[in-house]
Amino acid sequence: QVQLVESGGGLVQAGGSLRLSCAVSGRTFSTTPMGWFRQAPGKEREFVAAISVDGNTLYADFVKGRFTIFRDNPKNTGSLQMNSLKPEDTAVYYCAAARIQNRRVVLTLTGEYDYWGQGTQVTVSS
């Protein structure tokens, strides 16, 4: 059974930083494309960042230059470093993993992912 568990969310002031982590179990993480999405109240879940098996990354325009996605294959963990946070970044953040066997693919759509974490709340105060 594949499980994704996020951690690292919390309350931070505007301009601050947080680092989210996603621990993956039940699957060989080194062959798993992964991504981060977020969902604010009353809005649809949206793409934030993604990383391929071989380390290629892609970011939503609204986080470019502020967020960085990482993967640590030996530790079966993915991370999202969030800097210069803004109140509009407030949302529940989800990590996701895909079954597809492709080292270079970077996935940006929710329907492309097969496994999801439970989400972690990030609140940015002004």
Secondary structure, 3 states (H helix, E strand, C coil): CCEEEEECCEEEECCCCEEEEEEEECCCHHHCCEEEEEECCCCCCEEEEEECCCCCEEECHHHCCCEEEEEEHHHCEEEEEECCCCHHHCEEEEEEECCCCCCCCCCCCHHHCCEECCCEEEEEEC
